[in-house]
Amino acid sequence: MCPERIAVTVDEVIEVRELTKRYGATVAVDRLSFTVEPGHVTGFLGPNGAGKSTTMRMILGLDRPTDGEALVNGRRYATSKQPMSEVGALLDAGAVHGGRTAVNHLRCLARSNGFGDARVTAVLDKVGLREVARRRVGGFSLGMRQRLGIAAALLGDPGVVLFDEPVNGLDPEGIRWIRDLMRALAHEGRTVLVSSHLMSEMALTADRVLVVGRGRLIADTSIAELAEQYRRDVLVRTGADAELAGVLRSEGARVDEVPEGGLSVTGMRARRISELASAAGILLHELTPRSASLEDAYLDITDDAVEYRAQGGVR
């Protein structure tokens, strides 16, 4: 029977070291190095064809690297004696025998790893599939298959979790559910790596992001750092725009009027603007730091790594 998780050890990390994968003349992953640590959700981002899925397969020992190595808990995952208790993974929601029921699919996995039926019931409850547990998987929607794949990944109560595009096929309620689940797993101290090509989704889910393009690491940063890097300006509204503009310009800031009212201030932080306004006796009505959207930031970062790019409009 699978024991209840009490604590996650500090060794439960994913380490990728100079990882390379070639298919003939094609380089799918090119000297990729990064570390994924416990306690937060790490987003693995990149355009389609960037090498995300190939990297995950090499971490799990499903593909052999051409060079470099991928380690889980300090060793190759293929050498683990309790694989499902160390790592839970969802790479392909369709990799299920359609003739089996959901509960029998999970029971087969559980028994092969020494877990009892109580654990199967627990994960079915966790992913919301208990009511359809005795239905054949062949009749499941893509979203239901995603939930079943997540249930399988959680069977061993693992300290490391990998999800490849887990929101595919989920409705809005399901997307919120998987987002909350990943955050909860990280909050418990687990190592969570989730791949996506949607920055908008990762902005709501991940704490850190690894951005890859053409098999290479482009960025390794936090969501907050990325937003700061693409900080645009500070929107200020007050009853004394002209007076405040003079004060800020005298301190070296660039100040432009906003057509809908207010001031756009660049070259100065919101806190400093507030301090100067207070010293001048000017009451602020609004003080809003503004950044480019994280989706725009992502598109800028990956601009040179897009493999297929549409040209012009459709006629």
KEKE-3310 file (N, C-alpha, C; in steps of 0.2 Angstrom, whole numbers, plus 5000, padded with zeros to 4 digits):
npx = (5004:5002:5011:5007:5012:5024:5035:5046:5062:5077:5084:5076:5076:5077:5090:5097:5110:5120:5113:5109:5101:5101:5094:5099:5103:5097:5095:5088:5088:5099:5113:5108:5105:5099:5091:5078:5069:5062:5046:5040:5031:5038:5038:5040:5044:5041:5041:5031:5040:5051:5059:5054:5046:5054:5065:5059:5056:5069:5073:5065:5070:5065:5069:5086:5099:5110:5121:5127:5117:5103:5096:5087:5084:5097:5102:5100:5084:5080:5086:5079:5072:5059:5050:5037:5035:5044:5044:5031:5022:5014:5014:5008:4991:4984:4990:4984:4975:4961:4951:4950:4943:4943:4946:4952:4963:4971:4972:4980:4992:4995:4996:5007:5017:5016:5005:4990:4972:4965:4973:4971:4957:4958:4965:4957:4946:4953:4955:4943:4936:4929:4915:4914:4922:4921:4919:4923:4939:4940:4929:4931:4932:4945:4948:4944:4953:4965:4963:4963:4976:4983:4979:4985:4999:4999:4998:5009:5011:5022:5037:5042:5035:5030:5022:5016:5010:4997:4984:4978:4963:4955:4941:4936:4934:4941:4954:4956:4956:4967:4977:4976:4979:4993:4999:4996:5003:5016:5016:5016:5029:5034:5043:5039:5037:5031:5026:5023:5016:5010:5011:5002:4995:5005:5009:4999:5001:5014:5029:5042:5050:5057:5063:5064:5071:5073:5079:5088:5092:5084:5080:5080:5071:5061:5043:5041:5053:5053:5043:5047:5058:5053:5046:5037:5032:5026:5010:5003:4991:4984:4978:4986:4994:5003:5012:5017:5024:5034:5041:5046:5053:5063:5070:5076:5067:5058:5043:5027:5012:4996:4984:4971:4971:4981:4999:5013:5026:5043:5059:5059:5055:5040:5039:5048:5042:5031:5037:5042:5031:5024:5033:5032:5019:5008:4994:4991:4981:4981:4993:5002:5012:5017:5019:5024:5014:5015:5014:5018:5031:5036:5034:5043:5055:5056:5057:5067:5067:5056:5050:5041:5033:5019:5016:5009:4992:4976:4969)
npy = (4994:5011:5023:5037:5054:5062:5070:5079:5076:5085:5081:5078:5083:5088:5087:5093:5091:5097:5091:5082:5078:5070:5067:5059:5071:5081:5091:5090:5093:5103:5104:5106:5113:5113:5115:5109:5113:5108:5114:5124:5128:5124:5131:5124:5131:5134:5136:5126:5111:5114:5106:5102:5090:5080:5082:5079:5066:5060:5063:5054:5043:5037:5040:5039:5049:5058:5064:5070:5071:5067:5068:5062:5064:5063:5053:5042:5040:5028:5018:5018:5009:5010:5017:5023:5029:5038:5047:5054:5055:5063:5061:5057:5057:5049:5036:5024:5008:5007:4998:4995:4998:5013:5011:4998:5000:5008:5000:4990:4997:5000:4988:4983:4990:4988:4994:4996:4994:5004:5015:5017:5021:5033:5041:5042:5049:5061:5066:5067:5057:5046:5043:5038:5028:5014:5014:5011:5016:5020:5027:5039:5057:5068:5077:5069:5059:5065:5068:5055:5051:5060:5055:5042:5047:5051:5040:5034:5043:5053:5062:5070:5077:5077:5085:5085:5097:5098:5104:5102:5099:5101:5108:5125:5124:5113:5117:5126:5118:5109:5118:5123:5111:5108:5119:5115:5103:5108:5116:5107:5103:5097:5093:5101:5100:5107:5107:5118:5128:5139:5155:5163:5154:5149:5160:5161:5150:5145:5148:5149:5150:5140:5143:5137:5135:5129:5118:5124:5132:5147:5156:5157:5160:5169:5172:5185:5191:5191:5199:5211:5213:5217:5228:5243:5256:5268:5272:5287:5296:5311:5326:5336:5336:5344:5350:5339:5333:5342:5341:5327:5327:5335:5327:5318:5309:5302:5310:5308:5314:5305:5301:5298:5304:5308:5303:5296:5288:5285:5277:5279:5272:5266:5268:5278:5289:5291:5295:5307:5314:5315:5323:5335:5338:5333:5325:5308:5300:5288:5275:5265:5253:5247:5234:5226:5213:5196:5187:5194:5196:5183:5180:5189:5184:5171:5174:5172:5158:5152:5139:5137:5150:5160:5170:5186:5189:5179:5176)
npz = (5000:4996:5006:5016:5011:5020:5020:5009:5002:5001:4990:4980:4965:4948:4937:4923:4912:4900:4890:4875:4860:4845:4829:4817:4805:4812:4826:4840:4854:4861:4870:4883:4899:4915:4931:4941:4955:4972:4978:4971:4956:4940:4925:4908:4894:4877:4859:4848:4843:4850:4858:4870:4874:4870:4878:4891:4889:4889:4902:4909:4904:4893:4880:4873:4877:4865:4870:4886:4901:4911:4927:4940:4957:4959:4951:4936:4931:4926:4933:4945:4959:4964:4954:4952:4964:4965:4954:4945:4930:4916:4900:4888:4885:4878:4878:4883:4885:4876:4878:4892:4908:4917:4931:4931:4923:4931:4942:4937:4935:4948:4955:4949:4955:4968:4975:4984:4981:4988:4986:4972:4972:4979:4971:4960:4966:4968:4955:4951:4944:4949:4948:4935:4934:4930:4917:4900:4894:4881:4877:4883:4884:4878:4888:4899:4898:4900:4914:4919:4916:4924:4936:4936:4936:4949:4957:4965:4974:4972:4974:4963:4949:4932:4919:4903:4893:4901:4901:4889:4880:4891:4899:4905:4919:4921:4918:4928:4939:4936:4937:4950:4956:4953:4959:4972:4974:4973:4984:4994:4994:4983:4968:4953:4936:4922:4905:4892:4878:4880:4886:4893:4900:4909:4916:4925:4933:4935:4945:4941:4925:4912:4897:4881:4864:4848:4854:4863:4879:4882:4892:4910:4922:4935:4935:4941:4939:4925:4922:4927:4919:4907:4910:4907:4910:4922:4926:4931:4940:4945:4953:4949:4937:4929:4938:4945:4934:4932:4943:4943:4931:4934:4942:4933:4926:4912:4906:4900:4893:4895:4883:4888:4899:4913:4917:4909:4915:4914:4918:4931:4947:4954:4968:4971:4964:4971:4983:4979:4975:4987:4995:4988:4991:4984:4980:4975:4964:4956:4954:4945:4940:4924:4913:4898:4891:4898:4888:4877:4880:4880:4867:4861:4867:4861:4848:4838:4838:4832:4823:4812:4803:4800:4785:4781:4778:4777:4762)
capx = (5000:5006:5011:5005:5018:5026:5040:5050:5069:5080:5087:5071:5077:5078:5096:5099:5117:5123:5109:5109:5098:5101:5090:5102:5106:5092:5097:5081:5090:5106:5117:5103:5107:5095:5089:5071:5070:5056:5043:5037:5029:5042:5035:5044:5040:5044:5037:5031:5046:5057:5062:5052:5044:5060:5069:5055:5057:5075:5073:5061:5073:5061:5074:5093:5103:5116:5126:5125:5113:5097:5096:5081:5086:5104:5103:5096:5078:5079:5089:5075:5069:5052:5049:5031:5035:5049:5042:5024:5023:5009:5017:5003:4985:4981:4993:4979:4971:4954:4946:4950:4940:4948:4948:4956:4969:4975:4974:4986:4998:4996:4998:5014:5021:5014:5000:4983:4966:4963:4976:4967:4951:4960:4967:4951:4943:4957:4955:4936:4933:4926:4908:4915:4928:4920:4918:4929:4943:4939:4924:4932:4934:4952:4949:4944:4959:4970:4962:4965:4984:4986:4978:4991:5005:4999:4997:5014:5012:5029:5040:5044:5030:5031:5016:5017:5004:4992:4978:4975:4957:4951:4937:4939:4934:4947:4960:4957:4958:4974:4982:4976:4982:5000:5001:4996:5008:5022:5016:5018:5036:5036:5046:5034:5039:5025:5028:5017:5018:5006:5014:4996:4993:5010:5009:4994:5002:5021:5033:5048:5050:5063:5061:5068:5070:5077:5083:5093:5089:5084:5079:5079:5069:5055:5038:5041:5059:5052:5038:5051:5063:5049:5043:5036:5031:5022:5004:5001:4985:4984:4975:4991:4999:5009:5016:5021:5028:5040:5045:5049:5058:5069:5074:5078:5062:5054:5036:5023:5005:4992:4978:4965:4972:4987:5006:5017:5033:5048:5065:5059:5051:5034:5040:5052:5037:5027:5040:5043:5024:5022:5037:5029:5012:5004:4990:4991:4975:4983:5001:5002:5018:5014:5024:5022:5011:5020:5014:5022:5038:5037:5035:5050:5061:5057:5056:5072:5067:5050:5052:5036:5030:5015:5017:5004:4985:4973:4964)
capy = (5000:5017:5027:5045:5058:5066:5076:5078:5077:5090:5078:5077:5088:5086:5090:5091:5093:5097:5086:5083:5073:5071:5062:5060:5078:5085:5092:5091:5096:5105:5105:5109:5112:5117:5112:5110:5111:5107:5119:5128:5125:5127:5130:5122:5134:5135:5135:5119:5108:5117:5100:5101:5083:5076:5083:5076:5059:5059:5064:5048:5037:5034:5041:5039:5055:5057:5066:5073:5067:5069:5065:5063:5062:5062:5047:5041:5038:5021:5014:5018:5003:5012:5022:5028:5032:5044:5051:5053:5058:5062:5063:5056:5055:5044:5030:5020:5003:5009:4993:4994:5003:5018:5008:4993:5003:5011:4994:4986:5001:5000:4981:4982:4994:4986:4998:4993:4997:5010:5021:5018:5025:5040:5046:5043:5054:5067:5069:5068:5052:5041:5041:5035:5023:5008:5015:5010:5022:5021:5031:5045:5063:5070:5080:5064:5055:5069:5067:5048:5051:5063:5050:5037:5050:5052:5034:5032:5049:5054:5069:5073:5076:5080:5085:5088:5100:5095:5107:5100:5095:5102:5114:5130:5121:5108:5120:5129:5112:5107:5124:5123:5105:5109:5123:5112:5099:5112:5119:5101:5102:5092:5096:5101:5103:5107:5110:5122:5133:5145:5159:5165:5149:5148:5166:5160:5144:5144:5152:5150:5147:5138:5144:5134:5136:5125:5114:5127:5136:5154:5160:5153:5166:5169:5176:5191:5194:5192:5205:5217:5214:5220:5234:5248:5263:5269:5276:5291:5301:5316:5332:5342:5333:5348:5351:5333:5331:5346:5338:5321:5328:5338:5321:5313:5304:5305:5310:5310:5314:5300:5304:5297:5307:5305:5304:5290:5290:5280:5279:5280:5267:5269:5270:5285:5294:5292:5299:5314:5317:5316:5328:5341:5339:5331:5319:5304:5296:5282:5274:5259:5250:5243:5230:5222:5207:5191:5184:5198:5195:5176:5180:5192:5180:5166:5176:5169:5151:5149:5135:5139:5156:5162:5176:5189:5187:5174:5179)
capz = (5000:4996:5012:5015:5010:5026:5019:5003:5004:4997:4984:4975:4960:4942:4934:4916:4911:4893:4887:4868:4856:4838:4825:4810:4805:4816:4833:4844:4860:4860:4876:4887:4906:4920:4937:4944:4963:4975:4982:4966:4949:4935:4918:4903:4889:4870:4853:4845:4840:4853:4861:4877:4875:4869:4885:4896:4888:4891:4909:4911:4901:4887:4875:4876:4875:4861:4874:4892:4906:4915:4933:4945:4964:4959:4947:4931:4933:4924:4939:4951:4961:4965:4949:4953:4970:4964:4949:4942:4924:4911:4893:4882:4888:4874:4879:4887:4881:4876:4881:4899:4912:4921:4937:4929:4921:4937:4946:4934:4937:4955:4957:4946:4959:4975:4979:4985:4978:4991:4983:4966:4974:4982:4965:4956:4969:4967:4949:4949:4939:4953:4945:4928:4935:4927:4910:4896:4892:4874:4877:4887:4880:4879:4895:4904:4897:4904:4921:4920:4915:4930:4942:4935:4938:4956:4961:4969:4979:4970:4975:4957:4945:4926:4915:4896:4890:4904:4900:4883:4881:4897:4899:4909:4926:4922:4918:4934:4943:4936:4939:4958:4958:4952:4965:4979:4974:4974:4991:4998:4993:4978:4962:4948:4930:4917:4899:4888:4873:4881:4891:4896:4906:4914:4920:4930:4936:4937:4949:4937:4919:4908:4890:4876:4857:4844:4858:4868:4884:4881:4898:4916:4926:4938:4932:4943:4935:4918:4921:4928:4913:4902:4913:4902:4912:4928:4925:4937:4939:4950:4951:4948:4932:4926:4944:4946:4929:4932:4949:4940:4925:4937:4945:4928:4923:4906:4908:4894:4894:4892:4880:4892:4906:4917:4915:4908:4918:4913:4921:4938:4950:4957:4975:4970:4961:4977:4988:4977:4975:4994:4997:4985:4993:4978:4981:4969:4963:4954:4953:4942:4936:4919:4909:4892:4894:4898:4882:4872:4883:4878:4860:4860:4869:4857:4841:4833:4838:4829:4817:4806:4804:4794:4782:4779:4780:4773:4757)
cpx = (5004:5006:5009:5012:5018:5030:5044:5057:5072:5083:5082:5071:5078:5084:5097:5105:5119:5119:5108:5106:5098:5097:5093:5105:5102:5094:5090:5083:5097:5110:5113:5105:5102:5094:5082:5071:5063:5053:5040:5036:5034:5039:5041:5041:5044:5039:5036:5037:5052:5061:5060:5050:5050:5064:5065:5056:5064:5076:5070:5065:5070:5065:5081:5096:5108:5122:5123:5121:5108:5096:5090:5084:5093:5106:5099:5090:5077:5082:5085:5072:5061:5050:5043:5031:5040:5046:5035:5024:5016:5012:5012:4997:4982:4984:4990:4976:4964:4949:4946:4946:4945:4951:4953:4963:4974:4976:4980:4992:5000:4999:5006:5019:5020:5010:4994:4978:4964:4967:4973:4961:4953:4962:4961:4947:4946:4956:4947:4933:4930:4919:4909:4920:4927:4918:4924:4933:4942:4934:4925:4934:4942:4953:4949:4950:4965:4969:4965:4973:4987:4985:4984:4997:5005:4999:5002:5015:5020:5031:5042:5038:5031:5025:5018:5011:4998:4985:4975:4968:4953:4947:4939:4939:4940:4953:4962:4959:4965:4979:4982:4980:4990:5003:5001:5001:5015:5022:5018:5025:5039:5040:5041:5037:5033:5027:5022:5020:5014:5008:5008:4994:4999:5011:5004:4996:5009:5024:5039:5047:5057:5060:5066:5066:5075:5082:5088:5089:5090:5084:5077:5077:5063:5050:5039:5047:5057:5047:5042:5056:5059:5044:5043:5036:5027:5016:5003:4996:4985:4980:4980:4996:5004:5014:5020:5026:5034:5044:5049:5054:5064:5073:5076:5073:5060:5047:5032:5016:5001:4986:4972:4966:4977:4994:5009:5024:5038:5055:5065:5054:5045:5035:5044:5047:5033:5030:5041:5036:5022:5026:5035:5022:5007:5000:4989:4984:4976:4991:5001:5008:5015:5020:5020:5019:5016:5020:5018:5029:5040:5039:5041:5056:5062:5056:5060:5071:5060:5052:5047:5032:5026:5017:5011:4997:4982:4968:4959)
cpy = (5006:5021:5034:5049:5062:5072:5074:5080:5082:5088:5077:5083:5085:5090:5088:5095:5092:5092:5088:5077:5075:5065:5063:5067:5083:5085:5094:5095:5097:5108:5109:5108:5116:5112:5114:5108:5111:5114:5124:5125:5128:5125:5129:5125:5134:5134:5127:5117:5111:5112:5099:5093:5079:5076:5079:5068:5056:5059:5057:5042:5033:5035:5042:5045:5054:5059:5070:5068:5070:5065:5067:5060:5060:5056:5046:5037:5030:5016:5014:5011:5004:5018:5026:5031:5038:5049:5050:5058:5057:5065:5063:5053:5050:5037:5026:5015:5005:5004:4992:4999:5007:5014:5002:4995:5005:5005:4990:4990:5000:4993:4980:4985:4993:4991:4995:4997:5003:5016:5022:5023:5032:5044:5047:5049:5061:5070:5069:5063:5046:5038:5038:5030:5017:5008:5014:5016:5024:5026:5038:5051:5064:5073:5074:5060:5059:5068:5060:5048:5055:5058:5045:5040:5051:5046:5033:5038:5052:5061:5073:5072:5080:5079:5088:5090:5097:5098:5106:5096:5097:5108:5119:5128:5117:5111:5123:5124:5110:5112:5124:5116:5105:5113:5120:5107:5102:5114:5113:5100:5098:5096:5095:5104:5102:5110:5113:5126:5139:5149:5162:5160:5149:5154:5165:5154:5143:5150:5154:5147:5146:5139:5142:5136:5133:5121:5117:5131:5143:5158:5155:5159:5165:5173:5183:5195:5196:5198:5211:5219:5218:5225:5240:5255:5263:5274:5280:5296:5305:5322:5338:5339:5337:5349:5345:5331:5335:5343:5331:5322:5331:5332:5316:5309:5307:5304:5312:5310:5308:5303:5303:5300:5304:5306:5297:5291:5284:5282:5280:5275:5270:5272:5277:5290:5295:5296:5306:5318:5319:5322:5335:5342:5338:5325:5315:5300:5289:5281:5267:5257:5246:5240:5227:5216:5201:5187:5187:5197:5188:5176:5184:5188:5174:5167:5173:5161:5148:5145:5137:5145:5158:5169:5179:5186:5181:5178:5174)
cpz = (5000:5002:5010:5015:5017:5024:5012:5004:4999:4991:4979:4970:4954:4939:4927:4914:4904:4889:4879:4865:4849:4835:4818:4810:4809:4823:4836:4850:4860:4866:4881:4894:4910:4926:4939:4951:4966:4977:4977:4959:4944:4928:4913:4897:4882:4865:4852:4842:4844:4857:4868:4878:4874:4876:4890:4895:4890:4899:4912:4908:4896:4880:4877:4873:4870:4865:4880:4896:4909:4921:4937:4952:4963:4954:4941:4933:4931:4929:4945:4953:4963:4961:4951:4959:4970:4960:4946:4935:4919:4904:4888:4885:4884:4874:4884:4883:4882:4878:4888:4902:4915:4927:4936:4927:4926:4942:4943:4936:4944:4958:4955:4951:4967:4979:4979:4981:4982:4988:4976:4967:4976:4976:4960:4959:4968:4961:4946:4944:4943:4950:4938:4928:4931:4920:4906:4894:4885:4873:4880:4882:4881:4886:4900:4904:4901:4911:4923:4920:4922:4936:4942:4938:4946:4960:4966:4974:4978:4973:4969:4952:4938:4922:4909:4894:4894:4903:4893:4884:4887:4896:4904:4917:4927:4922:4925:4939:4943:4938:4947:4960:4958:4958:4971:4979:4976:4981:4996:4998:4988:4972:4956:4942:4925:4911:4896:4883:4874:4887:4896:4902:4911:4918:4926:4935:4939:4941:4945:4930:4916:4901:4885:4869:4853:4848:4863:4873:4882:4887:4904:4921:4930:4934:4934:4939:4928:4917:4922:4922:4908:4905:4908:4905:4919:4926:4931:4935:4945:4948:4949:4943:4930:4932:4945:4941:4929:4938:4946:4935:4928:4940:4939:4924:4917:4908:4901:4896:4891:4889:4884:4898:4910:4914:4914:4910:4917:4916:4928:4941:4954:4964:4975:4968:4967:4982:4986:4977:4983:4997:4994:4987:4988:4980:4975:4969:4960:4953:4951:4938:4930:4915:4903:4895:4894:4892:4877:4874:4880:4870:4858:4861:4864:4849:4836:4833:4835:4823:4811:4808:4798:4792:4779:4781:4775:4768:4754)
residu = (MET:CYS:PRO:GLU:ARG:ILE:ALA:VAL:THR:VAL:ASP:GLU:VAL:ILE:GLU:VAL:ARG:GLU:LEU:THR:LYS:ARG:TYR:GLY:ALA:THR:VAL:ALA:VAL:ASP:ARG:LEU:SER:PHE:THR:VAL:GLU:PRO:GLY:HIS:VAL:THR:GLY:PHE:LEU:GLY:PRO:ASN:GLY:ALA:GLY:LYS:SER:THR:THR:MET:ARG:MET:ILE:LEU:GLY:LEU:ASP:ARG:PRO:THR:ASP:GLY:GLU:ALA:LEU:VAL:ASN:GLY:ARG:ARG:TYR:ALA:THR:SER:LYS:GLN:PRO:MET:SER:GLU:VAL:GLY:ALA:LEU:LEU:ASP:ALA:GLY:ALA:VAL:HIS:GLY:GLY:ARG:THR:ALA:VAL:ASN:HIS:LEU:ARG:CYS:LEU:ALA:ARG:SER:ASN:GLY:PHE:GLY:ASP:ALA:ARG:VAL:THR:ALA:VAL:LEU:ASP:LYS:VAL:GLY:LEU:ARG:GLU:VAL:ALA:ARG:ARG:ARG:VAL:GLY:GLY:PHE:SER:LEU:GLY:MET:ARG:GLN:ARG:LEU:GLY:ILE:ALA:ALA:ALA:LEU:LEU:GLY:ASP:PRO:GLY:VAL:VAL:LEU:PHE:ASP:GLU:PRO:VAL:ASN:GLY:LEU:ASP:PRO:GLU:GLY:ILE:ARG:TRP:ILE:ARG:ASP:LEU:MET:ARG:ALA:LEU:ALA:HIS:GLU:GLY:ARG:THR:VAL:LEU:VAL:SER:SER:HIS:LEU:MET:SER:GLU:MET:ALA:LEU:THR:ALA:ASP:ARG:VAL:LEU:VAL:VAL:GLY:ARG:GLY:ARG:LEU:ILE:ALA:ASP:THR:SER:ILE:ALA:GLU:LEU:ALA:GLU:GLN:TYR:ARG:ARG:ASP:VAL:LEU:VAL:ARG:THR:GLY:ALA:ASP:ALA:GLU:LEU:ALA:GLY:VAL:LEU:ARG:SER:GLU:GLY:ALA:ARG:VAL:ASP:GLU:VAL:PRO:GLU:GLY:GLY:LEU:SER:VAL:THR:GLY:MET:ARG:ALA:ARG:ARG:ILE:SER:GLU:LEU:ALA:SER:ALA:ALA:GLY:ILE:LEU:LEU:HIS:GLU:LEU:THR:PRO:ARG:SER:ALA:SER:LEU:GLU:ASP:ALA:TYR:LEU:ASP:ILE:THR:ASP:ASP:ALA:VAL:GLU:TYR:ARG:ALA:GLN:GLY:GLY:VAL:ARG)
# end
